[in-house]
Amino acid sequence: MTIEGFDYGVRVISGEYGPTFERLTLRDQRVAGIRNVYGALAIRQLTSVNRVPRSRASISSA
């Protein structure tokens, strides 16, 4: 799967469910490829083609 554009390619803001991705390509995001707040992610074969950080994680949505 390829996600192109947007502020974040993947955004997770829940600690209850954890998405799983395989063969994920993130391209041309504006802020970060992945935004993770209190989430659990499983990712295999991630490709990031960006000028921004591949991921940004925190414990607060602010």
Secondary structure as UniProt FT lines:
FT   STRAND          2..4
FT   STRAND          8..12
FT   STRAND          20..27
FT   STRAND          32..37
FT   STRAND          42..49
FT   STRAND          55..58
//
